[in-house]
Amino acid sequence: MVDYHAANNQSLYSAGGQQIYMEQENDWDRDLLLDPAWEKQQRKTFTAWCNSHLRKAGTQIDNIEEDFRDGLKLMLLLEVISGERLPKPERGKMRVHKINNVNKALDFIASKGVKLVSIGAEGTNSAHQTLYSLLTCFFSHTVFLFLHSWKDGLAFNALIHRHRPELIDYDKLRKDDPVTNLNNAFEVAERYLDIPKMLDAEDIVGTLRPDEKAIMTYVSCFYHAFSGAQKAETAANRICKVLAVNQENEHLMEDYEKLASDLLEWIRRTIPWLENRAPEKTMTEMQQKLEDFGDYRRVHKPPKVQEKCQLEINFNTLQTKLRLSNRPAFMPSEGRMVFFALSLLDHLAEKFRQKAAIHESWTDGKEAMLTQKDYETASLSEIKALLKKHEAFESDLAAHQDRVEQIAAIAQELNELDYYDSPSVNARCQKICEQWDALGSLTQSRRESLERTEKQLESIDELYLEYAKRAAPFNNWMEGAMEALQDMFIVHNIEEIQGLITAHDQFKSTLPEANKEREAIQAIQAEVQKIAQYNGIKLVGNNPYTTITPQSIDKKWEKVQQLVPQRDQALQEELARQQSNDHLRRQFANQANMIGPWIQNKMEEIGRISIEMNGTLEDQLTHLRQYEQSIIEYKPNIDQLEGDHQLIQEALIFDNKYTAYTMEHLRVGWEQLLTTIARTINEIENQILTRDAKGISQEQLHEYRTSFNHFDKKRTGIMDSDDFRALLISTGNSLGDAEFGRIMGIVDPNNSGAVTFQAFIDFMSRETTDTDTADQVIASFKILAGDKNYITAEELRRELPPDQAEYCIARMAPYTGPDAVPCALDYMSFSTALYGESDL
């Protein structure tokens, strides 16, 4: 539909129009201006006229004397009528701000040729008298020029040509032949548009002031003829726009869910492998395990880190688009979270069953052992053996106390997590605890019985006892020596191997004294044999106090003698290997000490780039992508260092005193560098999306960034609430606590106490952005449906493009209202669902 006032701006403010207007003004009945009833009617008419234009800007007024007082809606009205932009208004609440805004409106009206007499923002009249006089003058001037603009006939022809260009050859019309122009328009309107001829061309051309009511009545016929088609076209365009946004967002959601599912599945498979701590049986198997882990760090993990970064970028972009299109935030599927929660419970339950089974296996037969009466027929040596054995059992029993406590703790955790099979878990745990208490009582009872029996026996073989006392520590010393001499030692540097060589030399120096102890122990055994033979005693069995025989002592001593030179040779070979390893350390350190500072420097440069304002956002985006490419081109240096690190890993080197950088540290730094540049690029892309969606100019965005950087005292890209309040005050906002709290709720919905630049520009552009709403979409569908409460598939296919029509048909619920017809569809619930306002 044509905006008749805007279409006639040029004539509305022309100098000639002003002259005619002033001539006609002298003929008007000035007595009407003194009539209160007439003034009340005119005020009502002016208010309705103003609202007919202000509604195009999404607002209205109730009191013409009060609502224009601060000048904001007055300036907006003039922009709608003229189609031009007025100077930027002042948003402050003080009187000086209101006066300045009204003066800007008056200056604009005066610049268009409207003479203002005794009208000013600070004149002697009251504010409402000033505004009333101003709009009386402006309204009357507009009405007169509206009527005068139809006299040459071109406007009527242009109106028809705008909606039905095939009916009028507008280029052949001449401004100096108004009668021909008017008759052509009247005849075409009557023949093709079914608009009866109400005016006579000669009467219009020959009259200085055409009949106001006749022209407005005739023009309204054109409005009704064209408004229906225009409304349908507008409604269809709005619906197409909304559906296109929803379709794109759905594709983004599907892509996010697919990438997230794949990444979570990889994590689920990888975690058990990483948690495997089972020791390998051979060095070869351990070396293979180390190589597999190296492959995981170098080959498998880096792409997954990139996927995680990309997933975060996709999520941020999707949330930005949803926010800009007035859609609810995207909530990822909770199915995977439930799956992992159940997996955790199953893992915990399996852990309980394993520990319970191990404990139950250990306790099997223990009650029978503790209740036997073998001590009643035992000898003294057997009693002592039984006591030693019982002490060992008590030690073992104490060691199992931790397992019982772990089982109880796991059962408690399963109860707290509401495990579905908690009753059976609790029953099993209760049984274990009760059995444990019984074992404790039986253990104490058996000890008391053994000690009581021991006191009843008086004879003891001192020589066996002495032998056992000295043989046991010496046997332990030899076993420890053999273990140490055969130990597959692992050293990490030259100093450690030299320390082992020194310790080995010290051990060799103790061998003469050890041999003397061995001979003394063997002499005790020889004395036992001598006494037994002398007294005719038949020794039955071995020494009751020890299983260590003289033969085993000699055999182990001989083994120690063989292992000493073998140890000498192994230590010397390791010394040579450590010297080679030291060379590998230096080689790795030289490269790492260059790469580490390079990564740190690049991280700092990215931080500076993210808060600088060099060129447009597109320029910054191009610069960042070039910067990202230069970082990627540095990758061969990382790969070379990985090669050096692989040599170190293969050599089983686990420390490096020549550098503070580890490969893990550098890998994390490199991955963080790639992630940071990717996130920075994504932030610029989201700023471009916001700028384009909100209609923010490059100058405005530059102004926003300059203001933000000025108040970002710490230069982190994030402001706290105090700095943000200072920023808002600097832009002309007068903030009370309630208003500032409301704004913080918008820019910081999570109450983190921080405001990002993205949230700041979202807020600055929020108030002036024309976003679609559910009510607007419902109104558009209602037009397509012919004012019905439902719509049919046929009507959707007729009014919308095929893909969007089918999109609606597939998702609209059947209409169930009292006026429903077969196959009626509910466009209202569908529209609210687009904005997250229903459960559809």
N, C-alpha and C positions, 0 to 999 in steps of 0.2 A: 504494500500500500504506500502511495506517495505521501510524504510529509509535506503538506501544502505550504506551511510556513517556511520550512527549510528550503523548499524548491524556489521560493520567491525572495531569497535573501538579497539578491543583487538589487531588485527593484525596491525592496523594503527600506533600504538605507540610501537610496540614490538621492542626489541633490534635488532632482526634479520632483521626486516624490515628496520631499520635505516641503517644497514650495506649494504644491497642490494641497497638501495636508493643512498647511497654515491658512490657505485661502478658505478651505471648507470649515475650518475650526471657527471662523468668525460667524458662521451661519448657525451654529448649533444653539440649542436652547439652554442658555446658561442657568436659567432658573431651576433646572432639574438638579444642579449641583448643590442646591440649598435644601432639597427635600430629603429628610431623614429616611423615609421609606425607600426612596430611589437609591440613596447611599447604601442602605443595607442590602438591597438587591444587587447593586453593582459589586459590593464586597463579596457576596456569595458567588456571583458570576466570575469575578476575577480569580477567586480561589479555585473554582472548578477548572478555569482555563489554565492556570498555573499547574495544577495537578495533572492535566492531560499531557503536559510536556514532561513534568518531573517523573511521572511513572516510567518513562523511557529510560530514566537513569536509576530506577529501582527505589524511588523515595516519593514522599508527598508532604504537604503541609496541612495543618488544621486551622491555624490562625494567621492570616496574612500579615497582621500587625506585629506578631511576636516571632514567628518562625523564620522571618528574614532578618531579624535583628543583628545576628552575628555575621551576616553577609555571605555565609557558606552556600546555603541553598539558593540565594539570589544569584550568585555567580554561576552555580550549576544550571539554573534555569536559562540564563543568557547563553551559556555554552550549547544547550540543547536547541534553543530557538535559532541561534546563528550558525551552528555547525562549526564554530571556531573555538580555539583554546584561549581562555583568559589567563592572566598571570597566576602563578601558584599562590593559593590562599594561605593565610597564616592560621595555624591550628591552635594557637594559644587561647586561654579563657579570659584574658584580661580585656578591659574596655578598649585599650589602644589597638588590640588585634582585631576586634570587631569593627572599629571605625575604619581601620585600614582596608579591610575586606569590602565594606560598603563603598568606600571611595574608589576601589578598583572597579566595582560594578558600574558606578556613576561615570567614571572616565571612559569605560568601554561604550556605554550608551551614547555619551556625548560624541565619541569618535565616529559614530554611525549617522550623525546628522540630527539627532533628536535634541531639541533645545530644552535645557533644564533651567527653570527660573525659580529661585529661592528654594532650591532642593540641595541638601548637602548632608553628609554623615554627621556633622556637628553644628547644624544650623540652629536657628532659634526655635523652629518647630520641634515637637516631640518626635521620638524615633518612629513611632507608628504613623504619625501624620506625614513624615518625610517619605517613608516607604509607600504609603497609600497613594500620595500625590504622584510619586515616580511611576508606579505601576499603572495608575489611571491614564497618565500621559502615554506610557509605552504601549498599553493595551489598545487604546483608541487609535494610536498611530498604526499599529499592526493590523487592526480590523479594516481601516480605510484602505491601506495599501493592498490588503488581501483582495478586497473587492475590485480595486482599480486594475490589478494585474491580469484579470480575465478579459479585458476589453479588446485586445488585439487578436484574440482567438487562438494564439499559439499555445497557451497553457492547456486549453481543452484538447487540442490535437496531441500535445505532448503527453497528456494524461492517458489518452487512448493508446498512443504508440508505445508507451512504457510497458503496458500489459499485453497489448495485441499488436505487435509491430507490423504484422502482415496487412492490417486494415488501413494504415496511414503511411503515405510517402512524405515523411516530414521534411526532407531536404528540398522539396519543390514549393513549400509554403513561403510566402513573403510577408514580412512584418508590416509593409505599407498597404496591404489589402486585407484589413480585418474582417470585412463582411464576408468575403470568400472563405476565409479561414474559419469563421464561426459557423457558416452554413455547412461547410464540409464536415466539421466535427458533429453538428447536430444531426445531419443525415446519416452518418456512419453509426452514431450511437443508437439512433432509432431502428436502423435496419439490422445491425449485427448484435447489438447489446441489449435490445428490448427496452431502451430508455426513451420514453416519449419526449417529443420536442416541447419544452416548456417556455423557451425564450425566443425572442425575435432578434435577429442579428442587428437590424437597423436601429431598434430601440436601445440596444446596449451601446452601439458605437455613437449614437447621437445624443446620449445623455452624459452630463458631466459626472453625476454620481449614480451608477446603476443601482437597480432595486436590490437592496441588501438581502432580503428574505428570499427573493426569487433565485438569485445566483447561488446562495448557500443551499437552498433546497435542491436545485439541479445538480450541484456538485456532490451532494450527499448520495444521489442516485448512483453516481460513478463509484463512490466509496462502497456502497452495498454490493454493487455488481462485481467489484474486484476483490473485496476483502476476504470472501470465502476461499477463493483460490490461493490468495496470498497466505492466509492462515494455514491452509493445508500444506503449502510448500514449506513455510517456516517450520511447522510442526514436524514434517518428514525430515527436514535437514537436521533439526535438533536431535531427533531419535537416532538418525544415522550416526551422528557424531558420538552420542552416548554409547551406542552399541559397539562402535568401532573401538572406543576406549576400553570397554569391558572385554571385547574379544582379544585385544592385544594383552591386557593384564592377565587374562586366563592362560594365554600361551606362556607368558613369563612365569606364572605360578607353576604350570606343568613342568617347564624346564627346570625350575628350582627344585621341585620335589624329586625329579629324576636324578639330578646331580647329587642332592642330599642323600637319597636312598643308596646310590652306588657308593658314595664315600663312607656312609655308616656301615654298609655291608663289608667293605674292605677293612674298616676298623674292627668290626666284630671278628673277622677271620684272623687279623694280625695280633690282637691282644693276647690270646692264648699262647701264640708262638713266642711273643716277647716275655710272657710270664713264666715260660718253661725254665726252671733253674736246675733241672736234673743234671748231675755231673756226668761227664763222658768218661769212658773207661780207658781210652788211649789218647796219646798226644795227637795222633792223626785226626781222630774224631773231634778233639777239642779245637785243633787248627781249622778244620772244616767249618765248625760252628762259628768260629771267629770270622772266617771269610764270608760266610752267609750273612752274618750281621753287618759286615762292611758293605756287602752288596745292597742290603736293605737301606743303609744310610745314604749310599751314593746313587743308587738306581731307583729303588722303589719309593722311598719317602719323598724326595724333592717334588715329583709331579703331584703327589697327594697334597703337599703343602700349597702348591699353586692352585690345585682344585679347591682347597679350603678358602684361599684368598678370593678366587673367582666366585665361589659360592657367597661369600660375604659381599662382594661387589654387586652380584645379581640381586641379593636381598635388599641392599641399600637402594639400588636403582628402582626396584619394584615398589618399595615403600614410598620413595619420592614421587613416582608416577601416581600411585594410589592417593597420596596426600594432595597432589596438585589437581587431580580429577574429582576431589571430594568423595573418595571411596574409603571404606573402612580398612584399617591396617591388615596386612596378610599374616595369618597365623598358621605356621607350618603344621603338618600332620602330627598328631600326638601318638600315632600308632607305634612309631619307632621308639618313643620314650617309654611306652608301656612294655614293649618287647624287651628293652634293655633292663627295665625294672624287674620283669619276670625272670629274665636271664640271671640277674643278680640273686634273686631269691633261690632259684634252682641251684646256682653255684654254691650258695651258702648252705642249702639243705644237703647237697652232695658232700660238702666239706664236713658237716656234722656227722653224716652217715659213715664217712671214711674214718674219722677220728674215733667214733664210737666203736666201729668194727675192730680197729687196731687195739683199743683198750680192752674190749671184750675178749679178744684173742689172747692178750697178755694175762688177763685174770683167770682164764680157763684153767682149772686144776689147782689154783692157788689156795682155795679154801681147804681142799683135801690135803694138800701138802702141809698146811699150818695146823691141821687137827690130828696128824699122825702121831703115834706114841713110840717112835724109833729110839728116842733117848732113854727109854727105860731099860734097855739091854745093851747099851753102848759102853765102850771103854772110855777111859779118860781122854785118850787121843781122839777118839771118835766124837766125844762130847765137845772137845775144843774145836774139832773140825766143823761140827754142827753149829757151834756158836759163830765161828767165822762165816760160815755159809749164811747163817741167819742175819748177821750184820750186813753182809752184802745184799741180802734180800731187802733189808730195811732201807738201805741206800737206794736200791732200785725202786722201792715203793715210794720213797720221798721224791725221786725224779719224776714219777708218774703223777704226782700231785698237780703239776702244771697242766697235764693233758686233761685231767678231770675238770679243772677250772675252766679250760678252754672250751670243753664240751658244754658246760653249763652256760658260759658266756654266749656261745653260738645259739644255743636253744633260746636264751633270753632275747637275743637280737631277732631271731625268727618270730618270736611272739610279738615283739614291738613292731615288726614289719607286717604283721597280720598274715603270716604264712598259712596257706589253706590247710596244711596237714600238721598244724601245731599240736593237736592232741596226741598223735602218735609220737611226735618228737619229745613232748613233755613226759610221756609215760616212759620212754626209753631212757631219757635223762634221769628221771626219778629212780629208775631201777639201778642205773650205774652208780648214782650217789649213795643209795642204800647199801649196795654191795661194797662200795668203797669204805663206808663206815664199819661194815662187818669185818672187812680185811684188817682194818686198823686195830679193832678189838682183838681179833685172833692173833695178830702179830705180837701184840703186847703180852698176851697170855702165854704164847710159846716161849718168848724170851724169859719170862719169869720161871717157866718150867726148866729150861736149860740151865739157867744160872743156879737154880736150887739143886739140880742134879750134880753140877760141877763141884759144888761145895762138899758133896758127899764123897768125892773121890780124892785121895791124898797122894797118890804116887805120880810122879812125872819124870820123864826122861830128859834130864838137863842137856845132855849132849845133842839130842835131836833138836831140842828147842834152840840151843845156841847155833847149831848148824843152820836151822831155818831162818833165824834172825839175821845171820850174816850172808847166807846164800841169796836170800830174796833181794836185798838192795844191790848186791853185786850182779845178780842175774838181770835185774832191771837196768843197771848201768850198762851191761854188755848189750842188752837188747836196744837200749837207747843209742849206744855207740854204733851198733850195726845199722840202725834206722837212719842215724845222722850221716853215716858214711855212704849209705845207699840213697840218701834223699835226692830227688830230682830238683835240685835247688833252682830258684828263679831269681835272678838279679837284674837290676835295671841300669846300673852304671858301673864304671870302673871302681869307684870307691867301695861299692858293696862287695864285689868279687875279691878285692884286696882284703876287705874285712874278713871274708870267709877263709882266705888263705892264712891269715894271721891266726884265726881261731883254730884252724886245723893244725897248725904248728904247735899251738898251746896244748891241744888234745894229745898229740904225739908225745909231748913231754911228760904226760901223766901216766903213760903205759907202764913204766917200771914199778911204780907204786901199786898199780892195779894188779900186776902179776904177783906181787908179794901178798896181796889180799886173797888172790885165788889160791895160792899155796897154803895159806893159813886155813881157809875153808876146807880144803881137801884133807888137811891134817886132822880136823875135827872128825870127819867121816872115818878116817883111818883109826882114830882112837876108839870110835864106836865099835868098829869091827874087832879091834884088839880086846876090848873089855868083854864083848859078847863071846868071843872065842875063849878067852881066859875063864869066864864064868859058866861056859857051856850054855849060853843063852841062844835059842834059835829065833832069829829075827823073822818075824812073819810080816810080809808086805813091805812097803816103802815107809819112809819117814812120814809119820802121821801129820806133821805140821807143814809139810811142803811137798810139792810134786817135783821140785828141782833136784835132779840127780847129779852126782859128781861127773858122770859121763856127759850130761848135757852142758855142764859148765865148761868142760874141756873143749867140747865141740864148738861152742860159741866163741870161746877164746881164740881158737884156731881160725875161725871165720873172721874175727876182728883183725887178726894179723894179716890176712889176705886182702882185706878191704882197704887198708891204709894206703898202699901204693896206688891202688886204683883211684882212690879219691884224689891223690896228688895229681895224677894225669888229668882227670876231669876238670879240676880247678884251673890248671894251666890252659886247657882248651877254652874254658869259659872266659878267661882273661883276654885271650886273643879276640874272641867274639865281641866282648864289650868294647874293645878298642875300635872295632869296625862299627859298632852301633853308635859310638860317640860321633863318628864322621857323619852318619845319617842324621843325627840330631842337629848338627851344625848346618847341614844342607837344608833341612826343613825350616829351621829357625830363620835363616837369611831371607827366605821367600815370605814366610809368615809375618815377619817384622815389617815388611813393606805393604802387604795386603791388608793387615789389620788397620793401620792408620788410614789407608785409602778408603776402606768401607766406612770408617767413622767420619771422615771428611765428607763423603758423599751424603751420609745421613744428615749432617748439619746443613749441607747445601740445599737439600730437599726441604728441610724445615724453613730455611730462609725463603725459598721460592714460593712456598705455600702461603706466605703472608705478604709477599710483594705484589705490586700492581703494575707490571710492565706490559702495556698493550691491552688489547681486548682479551676476553676469555678464550676466544679461538687462538689468539697469538700465544697465550699462556699454555693452552692445551698442546699446541704444536711444539712449543719449547720443551714442555715436559716429556712429550713423546720422543723428541730428539735426545733429550737427556736420558730417557729410559733406554734408548738404543745404544747410547755410549756405554751405559752400565752393562748391557747384555754383551757388548763387544769385549768387555773385560773378562768374560767367562773363561777363556783359555788359560788365564793366570790361575784361576781357581782350580781348573782341571789339572794343571801342572802340579799345583800344590797337593791335590788329591793323589796324584801319582807318587809324590814323595812320601805322603802319609801312608800310602799302601805299602811302600817298602818298610816303613817304620812298623806298621802293624804286622807284616810278615816276619819281621825280626823280633816281634813281641816286646817292643819298646813302649813303656807306659808313662814316661816322664821326659821332660826336656828342660834343663836348667838354662838353656840359651834363649828361651823366649817365653813370654807370658801367655802367648796365644796357643790354644789347642785347636785341632781341626774341628771339633764340635762347636767351639766358640765361633770360629770363622764361618762354619756352615750356617749357624743360626744368624749371624750378622748378615751374611749374604742373602739368606732367605728373607730376613727382615727388611733388607734394603730393597729387594724386588717387591715385597708386599707393600712397603711404604710408598714407593713411586707409583705402584698400581692404585693404591688407595687415594693418593693425591690427585692422580689423573681422574679417578672416578668422582672425586669431590668437585673438580672443575666441570666435568660432564654434567653432574647434577645441578651445578649452578647455572649452566647453559639451559638445562631443562626448565629450571625455575624461572630464569629470565624470560625465556620464550613463552612459557605458559602464563606468566604474570604480566607480560608486556612491559618489562623493565628495560629502560634504555641503557646503553653502555655507560652514559654519563651518570645515571642514577646508581648503577652498580658500582662504578668507580667511587662515587660519593659515599655509598654504604661501606665499601672496603676501607676508604680513608678514615671514616669515622670509627669503624670497628678497630682498625690498627692503632688509632690514636689512644683509645681507651683500653686496649689490650696491653696492660702495663708489663706483663711478664713475657710478652711476645710468644705465647704458646698457641695462639689460634683459638683460645677459649677464654671467656670473661666470667668473673664471678658476679654475683647479683649487685654488689655495690658499684662496680665499674659499669655494669649494664644500665643501672638507674641513672648514673651520670651521663651516659651516652644519650638516653631518651630525653633527659632534661635539656641537653645541648641542642636537640633537634626541635625544641619549641614545645615539648609536652610538659604540662604542669601536673605532676603525679602525686596523688594521695596514696596512702598505704593500701587501700582497697583496690584502686585502679592498678597500682603496680603489682599487687598480688595476682590480679586477673591476668595481666600480661605475662607474668612469670609462669602461670599455669599453662599458657599457650606455648612459650618458647622452651620451657623446661618441665614437660609433663611428668617426668620421673623424679622430680625434686632432687636432682643431683647437685644443685647449686651452681651449675655451669651453663653458659649460653654459647653455642657454636655460631659461626658465621652463617651457616645454612639456615639455622633457626631464626637468626636475626633478619635475614633478607626475606624469609617466609612471612615474618610478622610485619615488616615494613610494607610489603605489597599485598597483605591479606585484605585490608579494608576496601581497596579499590579494584579488586579482581572480580570479573564477571564470570562466576562459576555456575554450572548447571546444578539444579537441585531435583529431588524426587518429585516435588510439587510441579515443577516446570515440565518434567517428562510426562507426568500424569495428564497435565493440561494439554500437552501436544498430542498424546494418544487420544484424548477425548475429542479433539478436533478431527483427527483421522477417522474416528468411529462415528462421526455425525452426531456428536453430543450424547451418545449412548454410554451406559456404564460398563459396557463390554465391547469387544471388537472381534471380528471374524478373521479366519485365515485368508479369505478372499480379499478383504479390505487391506490386510497387511501386505499381501503380494501385489496389490494394485498400487499402493502408496510408497513402498520401500524397495530398495535394490534386492535382488533375489537372495543373496547370502544373508543379509541382515533380516529379511522377512522370515526366512527359515530358522534363523537363530531365535527370533521371538517366538515363533510357533512351537518350537521344540521345548522351550522353557516356560511358557505361560501356562498357569494352572487353569482348569475349566472354571468358568464363571458360574456361581451357584446362587445368584441373587434372585429375587422374586420376578424380575423381568427377563430372566435368562431364556435363550432360545437354543436349539440344538447346535452343538459345536461352538458355543460362545466362549471366548477366552477372557481371563481376568488380567487386564493390563495394569490395574492399580497395584496388586500385590507384586507383580513382576517389576514395576518401576521402583517400589520401595526396596525390593530385594537388591536392586542394582547398587543401592547406597547403604546396604547393611542394616536396613530398618525393619526387616521382617525375617522370618525363619524359612522363607521359600528357597 
